[in-house]
Amino acid sequence: MNIAQRNQQRIKDRIAKGETVAHTAPDYTKVEQKSKGVNPAQRFKKSVLAKQVKALSNDLNSAENVELNKEYDIVKASLDGDIVTLKGLKTIAEKLAYKAHIIPNYLDYLQQYQAQGHNHPNGILSQVMVWLFDTEQFELAHQYAELAIEQGQKLPARFNTPNIQTFICDTLADYGAKQLKAKKPAPALQYAIDGLSKHWDVNPIPAGKVFATAGKLEFMAKNYQTAFDYCTKALELNERAGVKKLLSDITALLSVKDGKNAKTESESKK
């Protein structure tokens, strides 16, 4: 016989003897409720309500996920169709023009994906990001590159490049070289430089390529000290970065400049 059963038996025995057994009912006054919390009925009601809210929340999340998956599938199907069309185009110019034309079709989806805080393997995000770099829409490219890197997204399957950071370095270094050839600045290259400064996981060869190209651009702009710093960094990363001769020339120019500055300072003191 357990404790509860013994207590019950004891009460029965007292009743059988004619004794009065007092039973104190729970005190559900406001003072008692305040000290002990809500009464059992209220606790039960609260518990049921909490379960209903949780169930409703789960249903809503489930419904939202279903809609999100449906939307992803629809947009991905459109993207796959555009990829097939691109494969049929012969020239780079035709491909770039087509990419620029279709990119806006995917931006609403990507804006909602980012704004609503979704995070799942997303081939639409990575592919459109690549197209944005290809078409030199760098502001949007950087925005979605940041999101893709943060979420650990993968490049499209056809890429042999190990990660998005390496793709960005290769792409922007090539863009910088094109701008250099045209004797134009390449401000978008700074995004790769900043990323490498944040310790992006990039092989030394493409990383060195970025700094070598940046050094050449700064030399063209006659920013010799910055050019020296970039070329030095490029050779630290990859001794075959192709800027040894340029670094030697920059060093000579800086020496002459320092000599002139020292002479001017000396004469000013006389």
Secondary structure, DSSP 8 states (H G I E B T S, - for coil): --HHHHHHHHHHHHHHTT----------SHHHHHHH-S-HHHHHHHHHHHHHHHHHHHHHHHHHHHHHHHHHHHHHHHHHHHHHHHHT--SHHHHHHHHHHHTHHHHHHHHHHHHTT--S--HHHHHHHHHHHHTT-HHHHHHHHHHHHHHT----TT--SSSHHHHHHHHHHHHHHHHHHTT---TTHHHHHHHHHTT----HHHHHHHHHHHHHHHHHTT-HHHHHHHHHHHHHH-TTSS-HHHHHHHHHHHHHHHHHHHHHHHHHH-
